[in-house]
C-alpha cells in the first residue's frame, strides 16, 4: 500500500499525541473508550507491531525508539523486489534500490530494533511493473510460471536465510499473491518446505482481506496472515459503535478459521488513512480526499477493541511508520498515524 484542516475542535486532541510522546499511554476514561475485559488469557504476548517503510537512506536509533515508546514491540521490515512488466525476472538486493529494501539495510535495521528489545517480522514483497495489483498477477503459459517460480524461490530463500541468520522471529513467504496461489498451489507447498529447511523461526503468508480464506496451506504455517483492509462503512466519519457492529461478521469468520486450523490470526498489515470515508475502502491510497483525523482514530479504536481481547488474535502490524520524524500530522491524509490522534489510540491498546 503506498491541506485542509478537518476541524478546529480536533486541534486540542492532536496535542495529546505525537510520534515521540507515547512513553506513558493515558488510560481510557470515557465509557466507550474503555478496553473490555478479556474472558480468556493469551498463551503468547500480543504482537504489537508497526510496518516500517524502507527508507532511501540509513535510519538511526531514534526511529525505532519512537515506535517502542508507542508500544511497538515488533517491527515488520520489507525487502521489496521488482518484477518488470511482462517479464519473469525478479530484481532484488540491487545497488540502485533504497537502502532499507536491501540486505544491508535489513541487517542494520534489525540491529537498531534489537537495541530497543523489538522483535522482527521479515516480509518480502513484490512491486510489479505497469502498476498491476499483485493479487491479480499471473502468467498464461507453463514455461513462464516455471521461470518465475525459480526466481521467486531464489528471492524468498535469500531472505529466509538472512532472517535465520538475524534470528528474526517471523518470516513471511509472500504478500497478496492470490492469483499466483490459486494457479500454482503445489508450488507453494514446496516453497514452504524449502523455507523450513533454511529458516528455524515461525512462518506466515500475508493474504489480502478478500482472499485469505482461499489460501490452501494454512495448516503448514504458524500464523494465518491477513492484510486487514476490510471494507466497513461508507460514512464520512464512521462512529466507533457503527464500526464495532460491522466488524462482527468478519471477526466471526476469522475466529472460525482460527478454531478450525488451530492457527492464530495475525494482521500482517492493518491501517487507515486520516481522511473522509477512511473505512469504506481502506486499501485505497491514491485518492485526493480531505483530511479527517477523527475518522482514522475511530477506525483504529473499533478494530483494536474488536480484536485485542480475543485469544485467537495474535496481533498485527500498523501500516505504516516512516523514518522522518516530522511526517504525518494535522494536514496529512495518508496512512501513517505519526503525529496524529490515532497514535494515542494505538499506544493505549498496545499497552494492554
N, C-alpha and C positions, 0 to 999 in steps of 0.2 A: 504494500500500500504506500503509496507515496503521498477607509478604516472607520470607521464607523463604530461609535460607542453603543453597546447594546442598551444599557440603562444606567443612569446615574446612581440608582439605588444599589447596583452591584459593586460600585467602587469601594464601598466600605468592606464588603466581604472579600474583595480581592486583596485588600491589605492584610488579611489574615493569613495568606499563604503565598509564599514564593518558593522557587526551586531550592532555596537554601535555608528554609525556616521550618523544617518539618522534624526537628530533633525530638520534640515532645508533642505528638499529635493531641489536640484537645479532645477531651471526652465529649460525646454527643450528649446534649441536654434536652432537645426537643423530643417529644414522644415519637414522632415519625422518623427521627434520625437515630434512635437508639438501636444498636445491633441486637437482634433477637437471640435468646438463649438457644444454644445448640443442645439437642437431646442425645447426641452421640459424640463420643470422643474420637479425635483424629488418631490414626495409627502412625501418621508422619506429620511433621510440621507443614503448614500451608506454604506453598511455593509463592512467594511474594516478589514477582519479577517485573522488570522493565525490559522492553526490547530496545537495544542501543543501536541507533542509526550509525552505520560505519562512517567515520569522518574522513575527509580527504587528507588531513594532516594529523600527526600524532596527538593523542589526547593526554591529559595529565590526571593526577590522582583526584583532583577536585571534582571531576565529572562523576566518579564512582562514589566518592564520599557523599555527594549531594543525593544520589539515589539511595544510599544507605540511610541517610538521615530521614528520608521519607518512607522508610520501611522496606526498601528494596534489598532483600537478602539474596536475590537471584538476578542474573543478567543474561539476556539472550544476545549472543554475538552471531553476526550473519555474514559469512564469507560468500558474497554474491558471485555468480558466474554469468556469462553472457552467451546466448545462442544466436548466431547470425540468422537473419530471416531466410528460410528455405534451405538451411544447411543442417548438418548433423554434428558439426564441431561444437565443443564447449570450451570457451576461454575462461580460465580461472587462474588465480595467483599470478597475474600478469603485472609486469612493472608499471604499466600505464593505468592500472586500477587504483582506486582510492586506497590510502594506507590501511584503513580499517577493514577493507574487504580482502586484503592479502594475508598470507600466513604470518608474516612478521607482525602485522597489526593485531591479528588474533592472539598471538603469543603475548605481546606487550599488554593488550587489554586484559587478558586473563591474569597476568601478574599484578596489574593495578587493582583488579577486582579482589584478588586474594588478600591484598593488603587491607581490604575492608571486610574480610571474612565472608565474601559473597561467593555463591555457587554459580556454576556456569551451565547454560544450555547452548551448545553449538548447533546452529540451524542453517545449513546451506540452502541457498535459494537461487532460482534462475531468473534472469532478465531475458526477455525474448525480443529479438529484433522485429520491427514492424508494429510493436505495441500489442501483440497478441496476448490475451489473458492466458496464464499458464494452465488454468483448468481446462481450456479447450485445445491445448497443444497436442497434436497427433500427426503421424505420418500415414500415407496411404499405401505404402509398399513395405514388404517384409525386410528388404535389404536396408532401407533407411532406418527402420526400427533397430535392426541388429547393429548398424554402425553407431547410432545414437546411444544405444544401451552400453556399448563398450566404453564410450566417452563418459556417460553418466556414472558408470561404475568406477571409472578412474577418478572422477571428481569426488564422489562420495567417499571412496576408500581413502583418498588422500586426506580428507578432513576427519574421517573416522580414526585414522592412525594418529593424526595430530591431537584430536580430542582425547584419545587414550593416553598419549604422552603428557598431556596437560592435566590429566585426571578430571576432565570435565564430567560433571555428574550426569548430564543427559545429552544424548546426541539425537538429532532429528534427521531422518533419512530422506526427507523431501518435503516440499511445501506446495500445496494447492495444485496437484497434478492429476486431477480426476480422470481426464480422458486417457492419459498415459496408463494409469492404474487399471482402468476398465479394459483397455485394449491388450494389456500385457500383464495379467495377474501373476503368471508363473515367474516372470522376470522379478517381480517384487518379492516373491517368496525366496527366490535365490539370493537376491540382494541382501535381505535381512540375514540370511545365513552367512554371507560373506562378511557383512559388517560385524556380526557377532564374533567372527574368527579373529578380528583385529582390535575390537573395542570391548572393554570389560564393564562399561557403565550401563545405564538404563537407556532404552530406546523408545522413540516415538516417531510418528509421522504427523505432519500438520495438514489436515484437510479442511477445505472451505466449509462454511456453515451449511451449505446446501447439498453437500456430497459426503459428509463424514460417515453417514450410515452405510455407504456403499463400499468402503474400504474392506477388502476381504480378509485381511491378515492381522486384525487387532489382537487376536489370541497369541501372536508371535512377538508382540511388543509389550512394553511395560506400562505405557500410558496411551489412552485414546486422545490424540491431539486434535483440537478443534480451533480453527481461526473463527472466533465467535462474533461475526458481524451479522447476527440475526436481525432481520427487519422487524420492527416492533410497532411504532406509532408514526403517523404522518403529521402529528401536531407540531406546530412551530416550536413550542416549549412544552414537551410532554411532562405531565406530572408524575411524581415518583409512584403514587398508588396505581395510576394507569399502567405504568411500565411493569410494576410487580405482577399485575394480573396478566399482562400479555406475555410475560416470561414463563408462566406456568406450564403450557403445553411443551415448550422447548425443554424446560427443566425435567419434565416427566420423561420425555424421550431419552434424554441423556442419562437419567438415573436408571431407566430400564436397561439400556445397553451396558452401563457400568455393572449393574447387578448380574446381568446375563453372562458377561465375559469375565467378571472379577477384576476388571482393569479400571483404575480411576480415570476420571475426565480431567484433562489438562488443557486449559485455554492457551494454546501456543501463541496466539495473538488475541487481544481484545482491546477495543478502544472506540472513541467517538471524537468527532471534530467539535470544536466550540462554535457551532453555527446553528442557524434555524434548521428545523427538521432533522436534527442530528440522529434520531433513532429510526428514520424512515428507510434509508439505505446506507447503513454505516460504513460500507466498504467504499463508497464514492469519495474520491479525493480531489477531483479536478473541476469542481463547480465553484463559481464565484457567488457566494451567498453571504448574507450579513452575519457578523459576529453575534453569538448568543452563548454567553458563559454559563447561564443557568441551565440551558438545555444539556450541555456537556456534563455538568455537575449532577443533574438529576439522573442522567443515563448511567453514570458510574455508581451512584448511590443504589439504584434499583438492581443493577447487575450484582454488585458485591453483596447487597443484603439478601439477594436470592440464593447465591451460591456459596458464600464463605461458610455458613453454618453446616453445609451438607458434608457428611463423612465420605461420600463418594467423589467429592470435588477436590482435586489435588492442588489447585491454584492456577496461576496464569501469569502472563507477561503483557503489561500495558504497552500498547503501540502509540507513541514511541518516545524515546528520550534522545535529545540532541546534545552534542558536546558543547555547543555555545551556551554560555552562562545566561545570556540575556534573551534567549529565544522564547517564543510563546508570548504570553502577556495579554493585556487588556484588548489590544486591537487585532489579535491573531485568531484566525478561524480554522487553523489546521488541527491535526490530531494531538500534538503534544499537550500534556496537562501542565507543563512547566510554567511557573509564574501565573497560574490561573486558580480560581477557587476549587476546581476539580481535584487538584493535587492534595488539598487538605482532606477531602473525602477519601481518596485512595490511601493516604497515610493513616487515617483513622481506622480503616478496615484492615490494613496491613499490620496494624499493631494488635489485632485480636489474637 
